[in-house]
Amino acid sequence: MIDEVVNSILQAEDEAKRRTQEAEAKAAEILSEAEKKAEAIRREGADAAKKRFQQQMAQADSDAKELAASRFKQLKAQSDEEIEALEANVPKAVKYILESL
């Protein structure tokens, strides 16, 4: 009877060791899978961030070009007005110079 109890205890210990090993193996498998998923999520996040950055840079470039074109048009109009005003005064200046000779 003591042999049966001892054998039962030994079997229970063996079963506990087996289950512990299975649990450790399963935990390692779960951890490995979780690490793979985490890496995939990091990659997806980085790719999304890069794509968003590129879109924002393209938009900023487009906005800058539009603003520069608008400002150039405005400055050209202002410059043209000033040139016209100066050209209107050229005959007066020539006349003044010729009269003073």
Beta strands, then each sheet from edge to edge (+ up, - down):
end
